[in-house]
Each structure stands twice: as C-alpha cells, then as structure tokens.
Amino acid sequence: MGPSATPFWNEKHCRQHGWWLLLTLTLLLYLPGTATLPLMDRDEPRFAHATVEMMERGTWTIPYFNGAYRFDKPPLTYWWMRLHYALLGVNELAARLHSIVAVYLTALVVTGMARKLAGNAGTGLLAGVAWLTSLQSLVHGRLCVADMPMILCVALACRALVELLTAAEERRWGGWFGCLWLSLGAGFLAKGPIAWLVPALALLLWRWVFWRRPLPWRRLQAVPGLCLAVAMVAAWGIPALIETQGAFWKTGMGEHVVKRGTDVFNGRKFLPGYYLLTTWLSLFPWIGFALPVWRSLRARWTAQTSFLTAWFLAPQVIFFFYATQLPHYVMPGYPAFIVLLALAWQDRSRALPGAAKWLTLGLGALIAGGWVFAAVMPIQQGSIRGLLYSALLVLTCVLVLGGALVCVVWKQGLTRRNAWLAGTVVVLTSLSLALLGLQLRATSVPVRVARQLGTAPQDMTLHGCGYTEPSLVFYTNHVWQFTDDVNAATQLLQRPGPLAVVLLKRDWTLDRWFKGLLGTAPPGTAARDHTAAVQALENVETQSIEGFNIARFSWAEVVLVIKR
C-alpha cells in the first residue's frame, strides 16, 4: 500500500478526534457567507425580528413581528436566537447560529448511532461527514428558521428509542429515558406536533410493518415520560394561551398546521410524488448510493436497521397527502438514511453504483448548461450576471465535493490523498459561499433601503406599496405598513411627515424572461410594471434602488421617497 493509499485516520483517531474534525468541517462549510448573506425573504426575517421584538417587549412567551402577534411556531427557536443576540448582537450570523449549532449536534448524533451499530468509529465518522455534506443540510443548516433544532430533537428521540427498545437489558430511569422525553418536549417547542408525529409513526411502522415482532414497550415508561414532555410544553403553552385568549392555538395549529395540510399554501400546486423527486436532490450526493443501501438492508435486516427504515419513511408517509409541499418537510427522516448509508459503506464493493455516476453526471451537465446560459443570455441588468456566476461557482464546488470526491472515498476509503483533495474542495466551497454572500448583500433591496433611510426616528411611519418583503422590518428595525396597492403612495405622501414610502416600480421574473424567449410575451418586459404610479408622484424627490428579490426569484426596481 503506497503512501497515497494510507488510511487518513485509524480507529483510535476516529473515536478520539472525530468530533473536532466534524466541527472543523461545519465551520468551513456553514460559517462562510452566513454573516454577509442577507436574510432571505420571507421566513428568515420574520424569525429574526420576532426575536428582536420579544426582547424589546421583555416577553418569553409570545412572538411578535412588525408589531403584531406571530403564531407560526412555538418559542424554542426564538429563545435560542435570543441567546446568540445577547452574545453577538443582532445580526445575520447570530440569527442563523442556532441552525449551525443544531446541524453539528445532529452530525454527532448520527455519528454516535452509526458507530454503535457498526462497531466501527470510522463508519460513524463517515456518517457525520455525509450528514454535513448533504445538499439539504447545507441549505437548512445555515437558515434562520426552526427546522434544524426540530430535526436535532427528532434524531435524539429516535436514537433513544433504539437504545431503549433494542438493548439487551432493561434500564429504568436512565439517561436514554431522559433523552427521549426531554427531546420530545423540546422538539414540540421547536416546531410543534411534527416532532412527536415522526417518532410515533416510526414506531408504528417498525412494529407492525417492518419488524412485526413484539417490543418491550414498558421500557419507554410512557406515563411518566409523557408527563415530563407535556409539562415542558405546558409550562410555555398555558401562559401563551391565557395571554392570547386561545388565539395561539387557533392560529398556530388551525392555520399553520391543519390548514396547510388541506389547502395549498402561497399559491403552490400539489404534485403527487413530490417528495420522491425532491429527496434525490435533498440527499445529493448520497442518494446515489440508494441501491447499495437497499442491498445492505436485505443482508442486514435487524431490529435496528428496520427501525431506521421506518424512521426514514415516516415523514414521507406523513407529508405524502399534505397539501402544502416544501422539500425540507421530510428532512426529519434523513438522519436515518445517513446511518443506513454508513452501514452499507462497510458492505460496499469497490464498484461505484451506476445511480451515483449518472446523478453526478446529470447534475454536472445541468450546471455546465447553467454556465453557458449565464454567459450568453441577454441581460439588461449587469449585476444579475455576476450573481449568476457566483451561484454557479457554489453549485460547481458542491458538485465536485459531493460528487466526484465522494465517489473516490466510496471506492478507496478516506486515504491521505483523498483527505487532502476533499479539504481543498471544502476550502474552495467556503470561498465561493463567502463570495455569493457578498454578491447577494450588494444586490439586496432591503439592505440598500435601510442604508438610505439610516436610523429612522420612532415617529416616522414607513410604508411599502407593492414591495412588501418582511426583511425591510429587520434591516430598518422599524414597524412597516404594507399594501399591494401601488396607487396608495400618492395619498400617503400627502400626509404630514416624517414618513417614507418604498414603491415597486418594476419586477423582472425568470418566468417572464423565458416567455420572452418563447415569444409568448414581449422580450425584456417586466412581470409587474408600475411606472405610471411612480410618474404620478409629483413634487417629491425619489431614489431608485435595484436588486435581487430572492422571495420571488426576481430582479426588482423600487423607488424610495423620504419625507422628513
């Protein structure tokens, strides 16, 4: 065995130092760009500024956004962000840091579980690396939302279930008992009932579909455990319900859980089999090894692997008929797939699975087409081309890291040469992410509006007409009054100041651009054009601001009018 094929770390090194290798990988992949990337409309600024408003009001129970109740999610994420705001100040990094910490802690949970089941620390380390380099983890592990803390809690709860129900001896009131029920309580406080539904359905599928053997249910100590989890939720929920006279439950559960399950949210269309398709992207590049995972399962069908199968499928079943569809909804089951992948790695052949090859080549072809598209497409706004190049650079680095090098690791293991190559691509990916963050910040309309406004006095009223993105609230730290009626700007400016109005002038969307290419719409025309409303503004000084609107994936031109 030559020096290039020497194993990077032996079993002892993996066991003793794997945690800081995963920490280093997390810092390299998740920190760059996080502090400069502007909050992405619309969920991120709502979470970020709701925490600010809770701090300003001195409340720990009820989130507020833009001066009104925000019942979308329970408070755990806001509490966690509040800690980081106290340590780092109110900024994008502090707002997103809870997701970075949670994605790292989930990697440790996945690593520990794979190491325990495989009896091999190297296999556990591979699981942690796979989790951190999965595409959906790379996206949601750096966002200011509640998903990653909930996924951490689900992973802890499912790990505890395996330990309690498959251990050779029963241990009452042990650490895994506390881990299970405290994780369920915290998971509900992070994102509501989904944190309970996933482990519960996983148990049902495990017992009656996949394993079909009696389980020692008494080991769960369900009565005291449920009391503990419910007490955690009730300690916040009862005061919240009393303070809002039941509105938190009615809106939080009725509107944001039940109604989203029956009605399509934000005008999206319901697509049957949606998650079967998006999972292939979300778990890139590791989903390319689905066939070896299947073969490993057939050869190694145990109580533990059957539970992992049930855990992975539980969110898929829950959201299969759920009307509102988003790729990350089924993410609570992804840690189970990662553990199964690590177990399959032990049984792997040296031949690379065909699915991995074709998936990597297919995405590579799409990205190559994207480079050509960005180079030749006629663009009126010059900043868009630079933004496209930065985004394509990130995708290229992720493809190389998650595709080509991962395939080498599958065939040869983590040798010294492969480790150096992987480290080089990780650093390049970090630099590309930092560049993308700077590009997006430079073209962010809310950031530029806030810079022009400066520190708005408290008696100034701020209005958004046609442009109603919530990140305006975060970056100005001020209450806004939003309306879709662009013609309202004329009447608003007749009021005595001080006030400011942001009026959408034009909005170019990718959909409209393609229609122009196909001839179904005039080329180069805006999807929304309110030039007439801007021209109707008389005797006022206007400032024109252009930038990228990530919520609509469009290029927006707005007019800012400040009346002191």
C-alpha positions as CSV (number, residue, x, y, z in Angstrom):
1,M,0.0,0.0,0.0
2,G,1.6,3.3,-1.1
3,P,1.5,6.5,0.9
4,S,-1.4,7.9,-1.0
5,A,-3.5,4.9,-0.1
6,T,-2.6,5.1,3.6
7,P,-5.8,5.4,5.7
8,F,-6.2,9.0,6.9
9,W,-7.1,8.1,10.4
10,N,-7.2,4.8,12.3
11,E,-9.9,3.6,14.6
12,K,-8.4,5.3,17.6
13,H,-8.1,8.6,15.9
14,C,-11.7,8.5,14.7
15,R,-13.0,7.7,18.1
16,Q,-11.0,10.3,20.0
17,H,-10.8,13.2,17.5
18,G,-13.7,12.7,15.1
19,W,-15.8,15.4,16.9
20,W,-13.4,18.2,16.1
21,L,-13.0,17.0,12.5
22,L,-16.7,17.3,12.2
23,L,-16.6,20.7,14.0
24,T,-13.9,21.9,11.6
25,L,-16.0,20.7,8.6
26,T,-19.0,22.5,10.0
27,L,-17.2,25.8,10.5
28,L,-15.7,25.6,7.0
29,L,-18.9,24.8,5.2
30,Y,-21.5,26.7,7.2
31,L,-19.9,29.9,8.5
32,P,-18.6,31.5,5.3
33,G,-21.2,33.8,3.9
34,T,-23.6,33.3,6.8
35,A,-22.7,36.7,8.3
36,T,-22.9,38.6,5.0
37,L,-25.7,36.8,3.2
38,P,-28.8,38.9,3.7
39,L,-31.8,37.4,5.4
40,M,-33.9,35.6,2.7
41,D,-37.5,36.6,2.5
42,R,-39.8,35.6,3.7
43,D,-39.4,33.3,6.7
44,E,-35.9,34.3,7.8
45,P,-36.5,38.0,8.7
46,R,-39.8,37.0,10.4
47,F,-37.9,34.7,12.7
48,A,-35.0,37.1,13.2
49,H,-37.0,40.2,14.0
50,A,-39.7,38.4,16.1
51,T,-36.8,37.6,18.5
52,V,-35.8,41.3,18.5
53,E,-39.4,42.3,19.3
54,M,-39.7,39.7,22.0
55,M,-36.5,41.2,23.6
56,E,-37.8,44.7,23.3
57,R,-41.1,43.8,24.9
58,G,-39.4,41.7,27.6
59,T,-41.6,38.7,26.9
60,W,-40.6,35.0,26.7
61,T,-44.0,33.5,25.7
62,I,-45.5,35.3,22.7
63,P,-43.5,36.1,19.5
64,Y,-44.3,39.4,17.7
65,F,-43.4,40.5,14.2
66,N,-44.0,44.0,12.8
67,G,-45.9,44.9,15.9
68,A,-48.4,42.0,15.6
69,Y,-48.7,38.5,17.0
70,R,-46.7,35.8,15.2
71,F,-48.2,32.4,15.9
72,D,-46.3,30.4,13.2
73,K,-44.0,28.5,15.5
74,P,-43.5,27.7,19.2
75,P,-40.8,29.7,21.0
76,L,-37.7,27.4,21.3
77,T,-36.0,28.9,18.2
78,Y,-36.7,32.4,19.4
79,W,-35.2,31.6,22.8
80,W,-32.1,30.1,21.2
81,M,-31.6,33.1,18.9
82,R,-32.1,35.4,21.9
83,L,-29.0,33.8,23.5
84,H,-26.9,34.4,20.4
85,Y,-28.2,38.0,20.1
86,A,-27.1,38.6,23.6
87,L,-23.6,37.2,22.8
88,L,-23.0,38.6,19.3
89,G,-25.5,41.4,18.8
90,V,-28.4,41.5,16.4
91,N,-27.0,40.4,13.0
92,E,-27.3,37.7,10.4
93,L,-24.7,35.4,12.0
94,A,-26.4,35.5,15.4
95,A,-29.8,34.9,13.8
96,R,-28.6,31.8,12.0
97,L,-26.1,30.4,14.5
98,H,-28.7,28.1,16.2
99,S,-29.1,26.2,12.9
100,I,-25.4,25.8,12.5
101,V,-25.0,24.5,16.1
102,A,-28.0,22.2,15.6
103,V,-26.7,20.7,12.3
104,Y,-23.4,20.0,14.0
105,L,-25.1,18.4,17.0
106,T,-27.2,16.3,14.7
107,A,-24.0,15.1,13.0
108,L,-22.7,14.0,16.4
109,V,-26.0,12.1,17.0
110,V,-25.7,10.4,13.6
111,T,-22.0,9.6,14.1
112,G,-22.7,8.0,17.5
113,M,-25.6,5.9,16.2
114,A,-23.7,4.6,13.2
115,R,-20.6,3.9,15.3
116,K,-22.7,1.9,17.8
117,L,-24.5,-0.1,15.1
118,A,-21.4,-0.8,13.0
119,G,-19.0,-1.2,15.9
120,N,-16.6,0.9,14.0
121,A,-15.6,4.6,14.7
122,G,-14.6,5.2,11.1
123,T,-18.1,4.3,9.9
124,G,-19.5,6.7,12.4
125,L,-17.3,9.5,11.2
126,L,-18.3,8.8,7.6
127,A,-22.0,9.2,8.7
128,G,-21.3,12.6,10.3
129,V,-19.4,13.8,7.2
130,A,-22.3,12.6,4.9
131,W,-24.9,14.4,7.0
132,L,-22.9,17.7,6.9
133,T,-22.3,17.4,3.1
134,S,-25.9,16.5,2.1
135,L,-27.4,19.3,0.0
136,Q,-30.5,19.9,2.1
137,S,-28.3,20.1,5.3
138,L,-26.0,22.6,3.5
139,V,-29.1,24.7,2.8
140,H,-31.1,24.5,6.0
141,G,-28.1,24.2,8.3
142,R,-27.5,27.9,7.7
143,L,-31.0,29.4,7.7
144,C,-32.8,31.4,10.4
145,V,-35.7,29.0,10.7
146,A,-37.0,26.4,13.2
147,D,-36.3,23.2,11.2
148,M,-32.8,22.2,12.3
149,P,-33.5,22.4,16.0
150,M,-36.6,20.2,15.5
151,I,-34.6,17.7,13.4
152,L,-32.0,17.5,16.2
153,C,-34.7,16.7,18.7
154,V,-36.2,14.1,16.4
155,A,-32.8,12.5,15.9
156,L,-32.1,12.4,19.7
157,A,-35.6,10.9,20.3
158,C,-35.2,8.2,17.7
159,R,-31.7,7.4,18.9
160,A,-33.1,7.0,22.4
161,L,-35.9,4.7,21.1
162,V,-33.4,2.4,19.5
163,E,-31.3,2.2,22.7
164,L,-34.3,1.6,25.0
165,L,-36.2,-0.9,22.8
166,T,-33.3,-3.0,21.5
167,A,-30.9,-3.1,24.5
168,A,-30.1,-6.5,25.9
169,E,-31.0,-5.3,29.4
170,E,-33.7,-3.0,30.7
171,R,-32.5,0.2,32.4
172,R,-35.2,2.2,34.0
173,W,-34.8,5.9,34.7
174,G,-31.5,6.0,32.8
175,G,-30.1,8.6,30.5
176,W,-31.9,7.4,27.4
177,F,-35.2,7.8,29.2
178,G,-34.4,11.4,29.9
179,C,-33.1,11.9,26.4
180,L,-36.3,10.5,24.8
181,W,-38.8,12.5,26.6
182,L,-36.8,15.7,27.0
183,S,-36.1,15.7,23.3
184,L,-39.8,15.2,22.5
185,G,-40.7,18.1,24.7
186,A,-38.0,20.3,23.2
187,G,-39.0,19.2,19.7
188,F,-42.6,20.3,20.2
189,L,-41.3,23.7,21.5
190,A,-39.2,23.9,18.3
191,K,-41.8,23.2,15.6
192,G,-44.9,21.7,17.1
193,P,-46.5,18.3,16.7
194,I,-44.3,17.1,13.8
195,A,-41.6,16.4,16.4
196,W,-44.0,13.8,18.0
197,L,-45.6,12.5,14.9
198,V,-42.3,11.3,13.2
199,P,-41.1,9.1,16.1
200,A,-44.7,7.9,16.8
201,L,-45.3,6.8,13.2
202,A,-41.8,5.4,13.0
203,L,-42.7,3.2,16.0
204,L,-45.9,2.0,14.4
205,L,-44.3,1.2,11.1
206,W,-41.5,-0.6,12.8
207,R,-43.7,-2.7,15.0
208,W,-46.5,-3.6,12.5
209,V,-45.0,-3.2,9.1
210,F,-41.2,-3.8,9.0
211,W,-40.2,-5.8,12.1
212,R,-43.5,-7.3,13.1
213,R,-42.3,-8.7,16.4
214,P,-43.3,-7.8,20.0
215,L,-41.4,-4.9,21.5
216,P,-40.7,-4.2,25.2
217,W,-43.0,-1.1,25.4
218,R,-42.6,-1.0,29.2
219,R,-39.1,0.2,28.8
220,L,-40.3,3.5,27.4
221,Q,-42.0,4.3,30.7
222,A,-44.6,6.2,28.7
223,V,-46.8,7.6,31.6
224,P,-44.0,9.4,33.5
225,G,-42.3,10.3,30.2
226,L,-45.4,11.8,28.6
227,C,-46.0,13.7,31.8
228,L,-42.5,15.2,31.5
229,A,-42.8,16.1,27.9
230,V,-46.3,17.6,28.3
231,A,-45.2,19.5,31.3
232,M,-42.4,21.1,29.3
233,V,-44.9,22.2,26.6
234,A,-47.5,23.3,29.1
235,A,-45.0,25.5,31.0
236,W,-45.0,27.7,28.0
237,G,-48.3,26.8,26.3
238,I,-50.7,27.6,29.2
239,P,-49.4,31.1,29.8
240,A,-49.3,31.7,26.0
241,L,-52.9,30.5,25.6
242,I,-54.1,32.6,28.5
243,E,-52.3,35.7,27.3
244,T,-53.7,35.4,23.7
245,Q,-57.1,34.1,24.9
246,G,-56.6,30.9,22.9
247,A,-55.6,32.6,19.7
248,F,-52.1,31.0,19.7
249,W,-53.7,27.5,19.4
250,K,-56.4,28.6,17.0
251,T,-54.0,30.2,14.6
252,G,-50.8,28.2,15.3
253,M,-52.5,24.9,14.9
254,G,-55.5,25.7,12.9
255,E,-53.9,27.9,10.3
256,H,-50.3,26.8,10.2
257,V,-50.7,23.1,10.7
258,V,-54.2,21.9,9.8
259,K,-55.0,24.4,7.0
260,R,-51.6,23.9,5.3
261,G,-52.4,20.2,5.2
262,T,-55.7,20.7,3.5
263,D,-55.1,23.9,1.4
264,V,-52.1,24.7,-0.8
265,F,-50.0,27.5,0.7
266,N,-48.9,30.6,-1.2
267,G,-50.4,29.5,-4.5
268,R,-48.3,26.4,-4.9
269,K,-49.6,23.4,-6.8
270,F,-49.9,20.0,-5.3
271,L,-47.7,17.4,-7.1
272,P,-48.2,13.7,-6.4
273,G,-44.9,12.0,-5.6
274,Y,-43.3,15.4,-5.0
275,Y,-41.0,14.1,-2.2
276,L,-39.9,11.1,-4.2
277,L,-38.4,13.5,-6.6
278,T,-37.1,16.2,-4.2
279,T,-35.4,13.6,-2.0
280,W,-33.0,12.8,-4.8
281,L,-31.8,16.4,-4.7
282,S,-32.0,16.9,-1.0
283,L,-29.8,13.9,-0.2
284,F,-27.3,14.6,-3.0
285,P,-24.8,13.1,-3.4
286,W,-25.5,10.3,-1.0
287,I,-28.8,9.3,-2.6
288,G,-26.8,8.0,-5.4
289,F,-25.9,5.0,-3.1
290,A,-29.5,4.1,-2.6
291,L,-29.1,0.7,-4.3
292,P,-26.1,-0.3,-2.1
293,V,-28.2,0.8,0.9
294,W,-31.0,-1.5,-0.2
295,R,-28.7,-4.4,-0.7
296,S,-27.2,-3.9,2.7
297,L,-30.6,-3.8,4.3
298,R,-31.6,-7.1,2.7
299,A,-28.3,-8.7,4.0
300,R,-28.5,-7.0,7.4
301,W,-32.2,-6.9,8.4
302,T,-32.1,-6.4,12.1
303,A,-34.3,-4.7,14.7
304,Q,-32.1,-1.6,14.4
305,T,-32.0,-1.4,10.6
306,S,-35.7,-2.0,10.3
307,F,-36.3,0.9,12.7
308,L,-34.1,3.1,10.7
309,T,-36.1,2.2,7.6
310,A,-39.4,3.1,9.4
311,W,-37.8,6.4,10.7
312,F,-36.7,7.4,7.2
313,L,-40.2,6.7,5.7
314,A,-42.3,8.2,8.5
315,P,-42.1,11.8,7.2
316,Q,-42.6,10.6,3.7
317,V,-45.9,9.0,4.7
318,I,-47.0,12.0,6.9
319,F,-46.5,14.5,4.1
320,F,-47.5,12.4,1.1
321,F,-51.0,13.8,1.1
322,Y,-50.2,17.1,2.8
323,A,-51.4,19.9,0.5
324,T,-48.5,22.3,1.1
325,Q,-45.3,20.8,-0.2
326,L,-41.8,22.0,0.6
327,P,-38.6,19.9,0.1
328,H,-37.4,20.2,3.7
329,Y,-40.7,18.9,5.2
330,V,-39.4,15.3,5.1
331,M,-36.0,16.2,6.3
332,P,-36.5,14.7,9.9
333,G,-36.1,11.3,8.3
334,Y,-32.8,12.0,6.5
335,P,-30.5,11.2,9.5
336,A,-31.9,7.6,9.3
337,F,-30.8,7.3,5.7
338,I,-27.4,8.6,6.5
339,V,-26.9,5.9,9.2
340,L,-28.1,3.2,6.8
341,L,-25.6,4.6,4.2
342,A,-22.8,4.3,6.7
343,L,-23.7,0.7,7.4
344,A,-23.8,0.0,3.7
345,W,-20.4,1.5,3.3
346,Q,-19.0,-1.4,5.3
347,D,-20.5,-3.9,2.9
348,R,-19.7,-1.9,-0.2
349,S,-18.0,-3.3,-3.3
350,R,-15.3,-1.2,-5.0
351,A,-17.5,-0.6,-8.0
352,L,-19.2,2.7,-8.0
353,P,-23.0,2.5,-8.1
354,G,-24.4,3.5,-11.5
355,A,-27.0,5.8,-9.9
356,A,-24.2,7.8,-8.3
357,K,-22.4,8.1,-11.6
358,W,-25.5,9.2,-13.6
359,L,-26.7,11.5,-10.9
360,T,-23.4,13.3,-10.7
361,L,-23.1,13.4,-14.5
362,G,-26.6,14.7,-14.9
363,L,-26.2,17.5,-12.4
364,G,-22.9,18.3,-13.9
365,A,-24.5,18.7,-17.3
366,L,-27.1,21.0,-15.8
367,I,-24.5,23.1,-14.1
368,A,-22.4,23.3,-17.3
369,G,-25.6,24.4,-19.1
370,G,-26.1,27.0,-16.5
371,W,-22.6,28.4,-17.1
372,V,-23.3,28.6,-20.9
373,F,-26.7,30.1,-20.2
374,A,-25.3,32.8,-17.9
375,A,-22.6,33.7,-20.4
376,V,-24.8,34.1,-23.5
377,M,-28.2,35.2,-22.1
378,P,-29.2,38.8,-22.9
379,I,-29.4,40.6,-19.6
380,Q,-30.3,44.3,-19.2
381,Q,-29.2,44.4,-15.5
382,G,-25.4,43.8,-15.3
383,S,-25.4,42.7,-11.7
384,I,-27.5,39.7,-12.5
385,R,-24.7,38.1,-14.5
386,G,-22.2,38.4,-11.6
387,L,-24.8,37.0,-9.2
388,L,-25.4,34.0,-11.5
389,Y,-21.7,33.3,-11.8
390,S,-21.3,33.3,-8.0
391,A,-24.3,30.9,-7.6
392,L,-22.9,28.6,-10.3
393,L,-19.5,28.6,-8.7
394,V,-21.0,27.5,-5.4
395,L,-23.0,24.7,-7.2
396,T,-19.9,23.6,-9.1
397,C,-17.9,23.3,-5.9
398,V,-20.7,21.5,-4.1
399,L,-20.9,19.1,-7.1
400,V,-17.2,18.4,-7.0
401,L,-17.2,18.0,-3.3
402,G,-20.3,15.9,-3.0
403,G,-20.0,14.0,-6.3
404,A,-16.5,13.3,-7.6
405,L,-14.6,13.2,-4.4
406,V,-17.3,11.3,-2.5
407,C,-17.2,8.7,-5.3
408,V,-13.5,8.3,-4.7
409,V,-14.0,7.9,-1.0
410,W,-16.6,5.2,-1.7
411,K,-14.1,3.2,-3.8
412,Q,-10.9,3.8,-1.8
413,G,-11.9,4.9,1.6
414,L,-10.6,8.1,3.3
415,T,-6.9,7.9,2.4
416,R,-4.4,10.7,2.9
417,R,-4.5,11.8,-0.7
418,N,-8.3,11.8,-0.7
419,A,-8.4,13.8,2.5
420,W,-6.2,16.5,1.1
421,L,-8.3,16.7,-2.1
422,A,-11.5,16.8,-0.1
423,G,-10.0,19.5,2.2
424,T,-9.0,21.6,-0.8
425,V,-12.5,21.4,-2.3
426,V,-14.1,22.3,1.1
427,V,-11.9,25.4,1.3
428,L,-12.9,26.4,-2.3
429,T,-16.5,25.8,-1.5
430,S,-16.2,28.0,1.6
431,L,-14.6,30.8,-0.5
432,S,-17.4,30.5,-3.1
433,L,-20.1,30.7,-0.4
434,A,-18.4,33.8,1.0
435,L,-18.4,35.4,-2.4
436,L,-22.0,34.6,-3.0
437,G,-23.0,36.1,0.3
438,L,-21.2,39.4,-0.6
439,Q,-22.8,39.4,-4.1
440,L,-26.3,38.9,-2.6
441,R,-25.8,41.5,0.0
442,A,-24.6,44.1,-2.6
443,T,-27.8,43.5,-4.6
444,S,-30.3,43.3,-1.6
445,V,-33.1,45.9,-1.9
446,P,-33.9,45.9,1.8
447,V,-30.3,46.3,2.8
448,R,-29.9,49.2,0.4
449,V,-33.2,50.8,1.5
450,A,-32.1,50.6,5.1
451,R,-28.8,52.2,4.3
452,Q,-30.6,55.1,2.6
453,L,-33.0,55.5,5.4
454,G,-30.4,55.4,8.2
455,T,-31.8,55.2,11.7
456,A,-35.4,56.1,11.2
457,P,-36.9,58.0,14.1
458,Q,-39.6,56.2,16.1
459,D,-42.3,58.8,15.0
460,M,-41.6,58.2,11.3
461,T,-44.1,55.9,9.5
462,L,-42.7,53.6,6.9
463,H,-44.9,52.3,4.0
464,G,-44.3,49.6,1.4
465,C,-46.5,49.8,-1.6
466,G,-46.3,46.8,-3.9
467,Y,-43.0,45.8,-2.3
468,T,-43.9,44.1,0.9
469,E,-40.9,41.9,1.8
470,P,-40.6,41.4,5.6
471,S,-36.8,41.9,5.6
472,L,-37.5,45.6,5.4
473,V,-38.7,45.3,9.0
474,F,-35.5,43.6,10.2
475,Y,-33.0,45.8,8.4
476,T,-34.7,49.1,9.5
477,N,-35.7,47.8,12.9
478,H,-39.0,49.6,12.5
479,V,-42.7,48.9,12.0
480,W,-43.9,49.0,8.4
481,Q,-47.3,49.3,6.9
482,F,-47.6,47.2,3.8
483,T,-50.1,47.3,1.0
484,D,-50.3,45.8,-2.5
485,D,-51.9,48.9,-3.8
486,V,-49.2,50.9,-5.5
487,N,-51.5,53.8,-6.2
488,A,-51.8,54.4,-2.4
489,A,-48.3,56.0,-2.5
490,T,-49.7,59.3,-3.8
491,Q,-52.2,59.6,-1.0
492,L,-49.7,58.6,1.6
493,L,-47.2,61.3,0.6
494,Q,-49.9,63.9,1.1
495,R,-49.8,63.2,4.8
496,P,-47.6,65.2,7.1
497,G,-44.2,63.7,7.8
498,P,-42.0,62.3,8.8
499,L,-42.6,59.3,6.6
500,A,-41.0,57.1,3.9
501,V,-42.5,55.1,1.1
502,V,-41.0,52.2,-0.9
503,L,-42.9,51.8,-4.1
504,L,-42.3,48.9,-6.5
505,K,-41.7,50.3,-10.0
506,R,-40.8,47.2,-12.0
507,D,-40.2,43.5,-11.3
508,W,-38.5,41.1,-13.8
509,T,-39.0,37.4,-13.2
510,L,-37.3,34.4,-14.7
511,D,-40.7,33.0,-15.8
512,R,-41.4,36.3,-17.7
513,W,-37.9,36.2,-19.2
514,F,-38.5,32.6,-20.6
515,K,-41.8,33.7,-22.0
516,G,-40.0,36.5,-23.8
517,L,-37.6,33.9,-25.3
518,L,-40.5,31.7,-26.4
519,G,-42.4,34.7,-27.9
520,T,-45.4,34.4,-25.6
521,A,-44.6,37.8,-24.1
522,P,-42.7,40.9,-25.4
523,P,-39.0,40.3,-24.8
524,G,-37.4,42.3,-21.9
525,T,-40.7,43.4,-20.4
526,A,-41.3,43.4,-16.6
527,A,-43.7,40.9,-15.0
528,R,-45.0,43.9,-13.0
529,D,-44.7,47.4,-14.2
530,H,-45.9,50.3,-12.1
531,T,-44.0,53.1,-13.9
532,A,-47.3,55.1,-14.2
533,A,-47.7,55.1,-10.4
534,V,-44.2,56.4,-10.0
535,Q,-44.7,59.1,-12.6
536,A,-47.8,60.1,-10.7
537,L,-45.7,61.2,-7.7
538,E,-45.4,65.0,-8.0
539,N,-43.1,67.4,-6.3
540,V,-41.2,64.7,-4.4
541,E,-37.6,63.6,-4.6
542,T,-37.2,59.9,-5.4
543,Q,-34.3,57.5,-5.1
544,S,-34.2,54.5,-7.4
545,I,-32.9,51.2,-6.0
546,E,-32.5,47.9,-7.9
547,G,-31.7,44.5,-6.6
548,F,-32.4,40.8,-6.4
549,N,-35.6,39.6,-4.6
550,I,-35.0,36.1,-3.6
551,A,-38.6,35.5,-2.4
552,R,-39.9,35.9,-5.9
553,F,-36.6,35.0,-7.6
554,S,-36.8,38.2,-9.5
555,W,-35.0,41.5,-10.1
556,A,-36.8,44.4,-8.6
557,E,-36.6,48.1,-9.1
558,V,-38.2,50.2,-6.3
559,V,-38.5,53.9,-5.6
560,L,-37.8,55.3,-2.2
561,V,-39.3,58.6,-1.1
562,I,-38.3,60.1,2.2
563,K,-40.3,62.9,3.7
564,R,-38.6,64.4,6.8
